[in-house]
Amino acid sequence: MTNSRDKKIIQTSIFGIVVNVLLVAFKSVVGLLANSIAVIMDAVNNLSDALSSVITIIGTKLSAKKPDKKHPYGHGRIEYVTSVIIAVIVLMAGVTSLKESITKIIEPEVTDYKVYSFIIIGVAVAVKFFFGRYVTSVGKKLDSGTLKASGADAVFDSILSLATFVSALIAVFTKFYYIDGILGTIISLFILKAGVGILRETLDSIIGLRADKELTDKLKKILTQSEEVSGVYDVTLHNYGPNKIIGSAHIEVADDLTASKIHKLTRTLSAEVYEKLGIILTIGIYASGNGSGEHELLKEKLSAIIASYPEILQLHGLFVDDETSTVTFDIIVDFSADAEAVRDKVVAEISKFYPQYKFFVVLDNDYAD
């Protein structure tokens, strides 16, 4: 599956290089002959797209390398690095375009469009639009961030080329030659915006995004379909490339379930999660029904205290160890609150009612819905 995906990404990228190089050639000729900075900047934009496709191919090849001792999780995140490089190229193209376009506004020059100029620009609009739609669809199908970004950029480029076409008409019929520099500036700003967008999205992925709700819902559904599982908590997913997700989750089971049954249960669930979602999942255990009626009263009291804190999103994993007089539980606190301060207040309140116990609280992050 991975080899097929990589092959398709490379094929699409090569197609993109051919299309963009042809557009660069035709637009450069038109821009130089017509003395139009807007058309030349449009060609520069296509050149950056061609370079992006080259980098996408290199990144895809490198990310397909097998795991090794130094990189046990594989090389899938190289795709994020290539996206950053693409973003930098786009930003550089935008800055260059902006500089040249502002110069044309300050010192406008006469443009000289011919009939063939309009034909070439018109064809370029259509080619870029349909090419962009195609690349976007392939990117969504393969879950390739670089292809989706390239496709969206191509569609947007077609709109900019259309604007170039309109500005050429305005220059021919009104002799308002400032329009060339003005449009070149607008195109440059949009190029810069696209570069910033790609960079921001990629950096978010590198830093680590909240787990996708649709994916976590599917994961929880698989885990809770077993009668032995009464709850799923602490879902954490780490992305090591578009096709490799490694994660962990805790399931709550009855405290009298044997080790043999727990082993069989976790193995079965892990295999099903991998088969259906492609996630390599480590499953931890929380025991429910722990202890006596006194423990149930403690749980009810703790739940009542937790309910008075709207910033606490969840309580789970409660376990009472009478041998060591220790009570452990997890809470999820909203990111907007001071989690440690909230924890200390909860411990102080429950300790008033149960001074014989030591309370140990794990602060879980709200990784997923």
N, C-alpha and C positions, 0 to 999 in steps of 0.2 A: 504493500500500500504506500509506504513511504517513498520507495523508488519511483513508483508511478506518479506520485504527487510531485516529486522533485523534477522528474522528466517533463511533466506538463508545465510547471513553472518556467523551466528553462526554455521550452519551445515557445511559450507565450512571450517571454522576454526577448528572445531572438527576433520574433515577429515584430515586437515593439521597436527594436533597434532598427530594423529595415524600414519600417514605416516612418520613424522619426528622422532618420538620416535623409530619406527622400524628401521629407517636408522641409528639413533644414536647407537642403540644396536648392529646392524650388523657391522657398521664401527668401533666401539670401540673395538669389539672383534678382527676384522681383524688387526686394528692398533696396538693393544697390542701384538698379536701373531707375527706379522711381524716386530715389533719394528719400526713402521713408524710414524714419527711425522706428516707427510703430511696427512695421513689417519685419525689420531686422531684429527687434527685440522679441517679436513672436518667434522668429527663427532660433534665437538664443534659448528661448524657453523650450523649444523642441530638442535642441542640442542637450540641454540638461536632462530631458526625459530619456534620451538615448544613453547618456552616461549612467543614468539611474538603472536602466535595464541591464547594462553591462555589470554594474555592481550587484544587482539582484542575482544574476547568474553566478557570479563568484561566491556570493554569500550562500546561495543554495547549495553549491558544490561543497563548500566548507562545512556547512551545518549538517550535511548528510554523513559526515565522517562518523565511524563507529565509536562508542565509548572506549576510553582507555584508562590506564591507571591514574593519570593526572586529572582526567575529566570523566568520572564514573557515570555522570548523568547525560553524557553525550555532548554534542556541539550545537544543539538546536537554537540556543540563544544568539548564535552568530547572526541570525536573521535580524535580530534587533539592532545589532551593531551596524549592519548594512543599511538599515532604515535610517539610522542617525547620519551616516555618511551621505545618503541620498538627500536628507533634509539640509545638510550643510551645503551641498552642491546647489540645491534649489535656492537657498538663501543668498549664496554668492552670486548666482545669476540674477536674482532680484535686485541686489545692491548695484551691480554693474548696469543693469537696465535702467534703474532709477536715476543714476548719475548721468547717463547719456540722454535720457528723456528730458530731464530738467534743463540740460544744456540746449536742447532743441526748442524748449519753451522760451528761454532767454534770447536765443538767436535762431529764430525760425528760418527754415530754408524752403524754397519752392519744391513741391513734389510733382512728379510727372508720371502719372499712371497711364498705362495703355490698356487696351481691351484684354489682351492676354493676361495682364496682371490680375484683373478681376476674376477671370476664369480660374486661374491657379489658386487664388485665395479662396474662392467659392468651393472648389474641389477639396482644398485643404480642410475647410470647415466640416464638410460632410465626412471625409475620411477620419478625421480626428474624433468626431462625435461617435461614429459607429465602432471605431477601434476602442474607444474608452468604455463603451457599454459592454463590449466583448470581454475586455480585460477585467472589468469589475465583476462580471458574472463568473469568470474563471476563478478570480480571487475569493469570492464568497464560497464557491463550491469546494475549493481546496483549503479554505481558512488561511489564506496567505495575506498577511498585513501589507506586505510590500506591493503585491499585485492589486489589492483593493485600493491602496493609496495611489498607485500609478493609474488605475482605471478612472478613479474620481478626478484625478488631475487632468487626464486626457479629455474627459467630457468638459471640464471647465475650460481647458485650452481651446476647445472648439467654440465656446462662447466668446472668448477673447478674440479669436480669429474672426468671428462674425462681426465683432465690434470694429476690428481693423478694416474689414470690408466696408462697413458703413462709413467709417471715418474717411476712407479713400474716396467714396462717393461725395461726401461733404466737401473735401478738399478740391475735387474736380469741378463741382458745380458752383461752389461759393467762393473759392480761392482763399478760404480761411485756413491758412497753413499752420496756424498755432494748434489746430486739432491733432496734428500728427504727434507733437511733443506731449500734448495733454493726454492723449490716449496711451502713448508709450509709458507715461507716468502711472496711469491707472493700471495698466497691465503689470508694471513692475510691483506695485503695491499688492496686487493679487498674488503675484508669484511669491512675494515675501510672506504673505498670509498663509499660503499653502505650505511653505517651508516650516513656518512656526508650528502649524497644525500637525504636520508629520512628526516633527521633533517632540512636541508635547505628548502626543499619543505614544510614541515609542519609549520616551523616558518614563511614562506612567507604567508601561509594561515591564521595564527594567526594574523600577523601584518596587513594583508589586501592587497589583490591583485587587480589589475586593472580588471574591469568587463570584462567578456568574450565577444569578439566582436560578435560572432555568436548569443549569447543570447541577447545582446543589440539590434542587428539588428532585431531580431524577435520581441522584445518588441516595438521598434519604428514602425515597420510595422503594428502591431496591433493598436497602438495609432493613426497613421496617416491615417488609412483606413476610418476614419470618415471625412465627408466633412467639419465639423466645425473646425477641427484641421489643422492649417497651418504650425505647426512646433513642434518639440519635443526637449527639452533641459534639462540640469542638471540631467541626468540619474545617479542615485546613487543606488548601490546594496550592501547590507550587508548580508554576509553568516553566518547563525547561525547553521551550520551543513549541510551535503550533501543534505538534503531534505527540508531545510527551508531558503528561501531568502526573506528578507524584503527590500523594496526600495522606492524611490520616483522619480518623474519626473515632469517637467513643460510642459504643452502644451500651445500653442499659439492659441487663439481664437479671433473672432471679438469683439471689445469693446462694441457693442450694444447687445450682447447675454445676455439674462436675467438670473438671478440667478437660476430660476427654470430649464431652459434649461441646464445651466452649471452643476447643481446638477445631473440631469438625465444623462448627457454626461459622467461625471467623474465616476458615479456609474456603468454605463454600461461598460465603458472601464476597470475599476478596476476588475470587475467580469470576463471579458473576459481574461484579463491578467492572473488572478489566475487560471482560468479553463484550459487555454492552456499552461501556463508556470510554474504554481505553485508559482508565485511571489505575495506576499502581497504588493501591490503598493499604495502609497499615491500620489495623483495627484494635483499639484499646477497649477495656471493659470497665463498666460501672456496675456495682451490685445493688439491686433494689430489694426491699423487704428485709433490710438489715436490722436484726435485733428485736427487742421486745416492744411492748406497748408504750413504755416510757420513751423509747426512741421515737415513736410516732408522735408523741406529744411534743418532743423537742423539735421535730420537723415542722409540725404545725405552728409552733411559736416562732421558729425561724422564718417560715414562709410569711407569717403575719408581719414580722419586722421588715422583711424584704419588700413587701407590698407597699410599705410607706415611703419607699424610695423610688420615685418614677424614673430615675436615671439608671436603675438596675434593670437590665433587660431580661435576665434569666438567672435562675438558681438551679443547679444540677450537681450530680455526683456526691450527694451527701453520704457520709459513712461515719459510723460511730464505733470507735475501738475502746471497749471498756477496760481492756487489759492495760492500756497505756493512758486511759482517760483522755483520749484525743478525738476531736471531731473535725473532719475535713469536708470541705465542699467547695464548689466553683461558683463564681458569679461573673456575669458579663455586664460591664458597666459601659454606658454610652461614652463615645469618644469625647463628647463635649464636657464631661464631668471629670473631677479629680478622683480617679479610681482608687488610689491608695487612701485618700481621706475618707471616701465612702466606705471602703472595707473596714477601716479602723472604727468607724462609728457603729457599723453593724456588729462587729466583734464585741465592742464595749456594751452594747445593748443586750445581746444574747448572753453575755457572761454574767450579767446581773441575775439572770434567772437560773443559770447553770454554772456556778462558780467552780464546781468540781472538775469541769472539763477545760482542756486547752483547745483553742480553736485555730485551725490552720486553713486559710482561705487562699485559693488559687484565683488570680485575676486573669480571666480569659479575654482575649480581644474578640470583637464582633467581626470575625473573618468573613462570615457568610450569613445570608438570610435564613 
